[in-house]
Amino acid sequence: TLTAVQLVDTRQHPPKHGLSEPLAQAIAARLARGEQTLVFLNRRGYAPVLACGACGWISNCPDCSAHLVVHLAERRLRCHHCGHAEALPRACPDCGNLDLQPLGRGTQRLEVTLAERFPAARILRIDGDSTRNRGSLESLLDEAHAGSANILLGTQILAKGHHIGNLTLVAVLNADAGLFAADYRASERLFAQLEQVAGRAGRAHLPGEVWIQTRFPGHALYRALQHHDYAGFAASVLAEREQAGFPPFVFEAVLRAESDTAARALAFLERALAAAPADRDGITVFQPVAMALPRLARMERVQVVVQSSSRPRLQAWLQEWTQSL
């Protein structure tokens, strides 16, 4: 039988420290029956960002256009893109305010919340931080399979292919982030990820359930997920892609440049475009723009997107352009 999918409307049941009351009660019911729960939060660390309420300072990475993530256990701020790390500040670097607040939820912070709510439960966190040492993932998974942990808390690592016989509830906490990402493939990835994580529940003789906290319970993606209707979901996404002129209805190529300054990267792309084949029949060339993550490891990144409805036409044009480049 397919896993039942329940949606918790967080507008009616506002989460307290990341956990809504109906979901907390569902976890409590599993604990009472001696069954396991997987709490899925695709965000490691204690909190995604540290902020100052007095002056508005936010823990940004000095080398990337990304935030530094709070890792409380090691008392560090860490960039998940370039690896930059620094000590957790005692006070705001801009105004000296001592009351810095972590914003958002990471797995470490959620671990604290779950431990406070379920003090008798054995909680096992499995994420990129807890599995950093060699062999640690295997030993944590062995513990999960043995059934000695009541609540498994983790990121994508736990979504993939693990058969945990006593696990009957999967709780998904921050799925909505995938509904409004800049990448047009985000919803497709979210659906696949949620189907995958749903497959962890009820794999033995016990029936499984997936509970998803969301502000958008009427969203087509969640409705399709409730019916495990991948074909219907894919058809609706394809219709959107066709309307918007996105792949697979057009073919795309990207020329990217990175440099220590955005102006140099941009100048390169402009020279490259000047050298591009003049015959642009059936080819659309967009203006150079910053990438979704414009700065990574002190490098400014820009790109040019080229599209065509014909793959052979695009390949021939790119071949000619490559020679001039």
C-alpha positions in Angstrom: 0.0 0.0 0.0 1.1 3.6 -0.7 2.1 5.8 2.2 -0.7 8.1 3.3 0.3 11.8 3.1 -1.1 14.3 5.6 -0.8 18.1 5.3 -0.6 20.3 8.4 -1.7 23.9 7.6 0.8 26.0 9.5 -1.5 29.1 9.2 -4.0 27.3 11.4 -1.3 25.5 13.5 1.7 27.9 13.8 4.9 25.9 14.6 6.6 26.5 17.9 10.3 26.3 17.4 9.7 24.6 14.1 7.2 22.0 15.3 3.4 22.3 15.0 1.2 20.9 17.7 -0.6 18.2 15.5 2.8 17.0 14.3 4.2 16.9 17.9 1.1 14.8 18.9 1.7 12.4 16.0 5.3 11.9 17.1 4.1 11.4 20.7 1.7 8.7 19.5 4.5 6.9 17.7 6.7 7.1 20.9 3.9 5.6 23.0 3.6 2.7 20.5 7.4 2.1 20.4 7.6 3.1 16.7 10.2 5.3 15.1 9.8 8.7 13.5 12.0 10.4 10.9 12.0 14.2 11.1 13.2 15.5 7.7 14.6 19.0 7.5 16.9 19.8 4.6 19.0 22.3 6.3 21.9 21.4 8.5 23.4 23.6 11.2 21.8 25.3 14.1 20.1 28.1 12.2 20.6 29.4 8.6 21.6 32.9 9.7 22.5 35.0 12.8 20.9 38.5 12.9 21.0 41.7 15.0 17.6 43.1 15.8 19.1 46.5 16.7 20.9 47.4 13.5 19.9 44.8 11.0 23.3 43.1 10.7 23.2 39.6 9.2 25.9 36.9 9.2 27.0 37.1 5.5 29.9 35.2 4.0 32.8 37.6 3.2 33.6 35.5 0.1 30.2 34.6 -1.3 26.8 36.1 -1.8 25.4 33.7 0.8 24.8 33.7 4.6 27.0 32.1 7.1 25.2 29.3 9.0 25.3 29.0 12.8 26.9 25.7 13.9 26.3 25.8 17.6 28.1 22.6 18.7 31.4 23.9 17.4 30.5 27.6 18.1 31.3 28.6 14.5 29.7 30.4 11.6 30.2 28.4 8.4 29.5 28.9 4.7 28.0 25.9 3.0 29.1 27.0 -0.4 32.8 27.9 0.0 33.7 26.4 3.4 34.7 29.8 5.0 34.4 29.5 8.8 34.8 31.9 11.7 34.1 32.1 15.4 30.5 32.8 16.6 30.6 36.6 17.5 29.8 37.5 21.1 28.2 40.8 20.0 27.1 42.4 16.8 30.2 43.4 14.8 28.5 46.6 13.6 26.7 48.0 16.7 28.0 45.9 19.6 24.5 44.6 20.5 24.9 41.5 22.7 21.5 40.0 21.9 22.1 38.3 18.5 19.2 36.1 17.3 19.4 32.9 15.2 16.8 33.1 12.4 15.2 30.0 10.9 15.7 26.3 11.7 18.6 24.0 11.2 18.9 20.3 12.3 21.0 21.2 15.4 18.4 23.7 16.6 15.6 21.3 15.9 17.4 18.6 17.9 17.2 20.9 20.9 13.5 21.5 20.4 12.7 17.8 20.1 14.8 17.0 23.2 12.9 19.6 25.2 9.5 18.3 23.9 10.3 14.6 24.2 12.9 14.3 27.1 12.6 10.5 27.3 13.2 10.0 23.6 16.5 8.9 22.1 17.2 11.3 19.2 19.7 10.5 16.5 20.8 13.4 14.2 22.2 12.3 10.8 23.4 15.2 8.7 26.6 16.5 7.0 28.0 17.6 10.3 27.3 14.4 12.4 28.7 12.2 9.6 31.8 14.2 8.8 34.2 11.6 10.4 35.0 8.4 8.5 32.7 5.5 9.4 30.3 7.8 11.4 27.5 7.5 8.8 27.6 3.7 8.9 27.6 3.5 12.7 24.7 6.0 12.9 22.7 4.1 10.3 23.4 0.8 12.2 22.0 2.5 15.3 18.9 3.6 13.4 18.3 0.1 12.0 18.8 -1.5 15.4 15.8 0.5 16.6 17.6 2.0 19.6 16.7 5.6 18.5 13.1 6.8 18.8 13.4 9.9 16.6 15.8 10.1 13.6 16.5 13.7 12.6 18.2 14.4 9.3 18.7 15.9 5.9 18.9 14.4 2.4 21.3 11.7 3.6 18.3 9.9 5.3 16.0 10.2 2.3 17.9 7.7 0.2 17.1 4.0 0.2 17.4 3.1 3.9 15.1 0.4 5.1 14.3 1.0 8.7 11.6 -1.6 9.6 10.1 0.1 12.7 9.8 3.6 11.1 6.1 4.6 10.6 6.1 8.4 10.5 8.0 10.8 8.3 7.7 14.4 9.3 8.7 17.0 6.7 9.3 20.5 8.1 10.5 23.0 5.5 9.3 21.7 2.1 7.7 25.1 1.1 11.2 26.5 0.4 11.3 24.3 -2.7 8.0 25.7 -4.1 9.4 29.2 -4.7 13.0 28.7 -5.7 14.6 30.7 -8.5 15.5 27.4 -10.4 12.6 26.3 -12.5 13.5 22.6 -11.8 13.0 23.1 -8.0 9.4 21.8 -7.8 10.4 18.7 -9.9 13.3 18.0 -7.4 11.0 18.7 -4.4 8.4 16.2 -5.6 11.1 13.5 -6.2 12.6 14.2 -2.8 9.3 14.0 -1.0 8.3 10.8 -2.8 11.7 9.4 -1.9 11.5 10.3 1.8 7.9 9.1 1.9 9.3 5.7 0.9 11.1 5.4 4.3 7.8 5.1 6.2 6.0 1.8 6.7 8.4 -0.5 4.9 7.9 -3.5 7.0 4.5 -4.9 8.4 3.4 -1.5 9.9 1.6 1.1 7.8 3.4 4.4 7.3 2.4 8.0 7.1 4.1 11.2 5.9 3.1 14.5 7.5 4.1 17.7 5.8 4.0 21.1 7.4 3.0 23.8 4.9 1.5 27.2 4.5 0.2 26.1 1.1 -1.9 22.9 1.6 -3.8 23.6 -1.6 -0.7 23.7 -3.8 -0.9 21.3 -6.8 2.4 19.7 -5.9 1.1 18.5 -2.5 -2.2 17.5 -3.9 -0.4 15.3 -6.5 1.8 13.9 -3.8 -1.2 12.9 -1.7 -2.3 10.7 -4.6 1.3 9.7 -5.5 0.3 11.0 -8.9 3.7 11.6 -10.6 2.3 11.4 -14.1 -0.3 14.1 -13.3 2.3 16.3 -11.6 4.8 15.9 -14.5 2.0 16.7 -17.1 1.2 20.0 -15.2 4.9 21.0 -14.9 5.5 20.2 -18.6 2.5 22.4 -19.5 4.0 25.3 -17.5 7.4 24.7 -19.1 5.9 24.8 -22.6 4.1 28.0 -21.8 7.2 29.7 -20.3 9.5 28.4 -23.1 11.7 26.4 -20.8 13.4 23.0 -21.5 12.5 20.4 -22.7 10.6 22.6 -25.2 13.8 24.6 -26.0 17.4 23.6 -25.9 19.8 25.7 -23.8 23.5 26.4 -23.5 25.3 28.6 -21.0 28.6 30.4 -21.2 29.8 31.3 -17.7 32.7 33.6 -16.7 34.2 34.2 -13.2 36.7 36.8 -12.1 37.9 38.7 -9.1 35.6 41.6 -10.3 32.2 41.5 -11.9 33.3 44.1 -14.5 36.1 41.8 -15.8 33.8 38.8 -16.1 31.2 40.9 -17.8 33.8 42.4 -20.2 34.9 38.9 -21.2 31.3 37.8 -22.0 30.7 41.0 -24.0 33.9 40.3 -26.1 32.7 36.7 -26.4 29.3 37.8 -27.7 31.0 40.2 -30.2 32.8 37.1 -31.6 29.7 35.0 -31.8 28.4 33.9 -35.2 26.4 36.7 -36.9 23.7 34.4 -38.3 21.4 34.0 -35.3 18.4 32.6 -37.2 16.6 30.3 -34.8 18.9 31.2 -32.0 18.0 33.5 -29.0 21.0 35.1 -27.2 20.2 36.7 -23.8 22.1 39.5 -22.2 24.9 38.7 -19.7 23.5 38.5 -16.1 24.8 37.5 -12.7 24.4 33.8 -11.7 21.9 32.7 -9.0 24.9 32.7 -6.6 26.7 35.8 -8.0 29.8 35.5 -5.7 31.5 32.3 -4.7 34.8 31.9 -2.9 35.7 35.6 -3.8 34.9 35.1 -7.5 32.2 37.2 -9.2 30.2 35.0 -11.6 28.2 36.0 -14.7 26.6 34.1 -17.5 25.0 34.2 -21.0 22.2 31.9 -21.9 21.6 30.8 -25.5 18.4 29.0 -26.6 17.0 27.4 -29.7 14.0 25.2 -30.5 16.3 23.0 -32.6 19.1 21.1 -31.0 21.1 20.5 -34.3 20.8 24.3 -35.1 22.1 25.1 -31.5 24.9 22.6 -31.7 26.1 23.9 -35.1 26.0 27.5 -33.9 27.9 26.6 -30.7 30.5 24.8 -32.6 31.2 27.9 -34.7 31.2 30.1 -31.6 33.6 27.8 -29.8 36.1 28.1 -32.6 36.0 31.9 -32.4 36.3 31.8 -28.6 
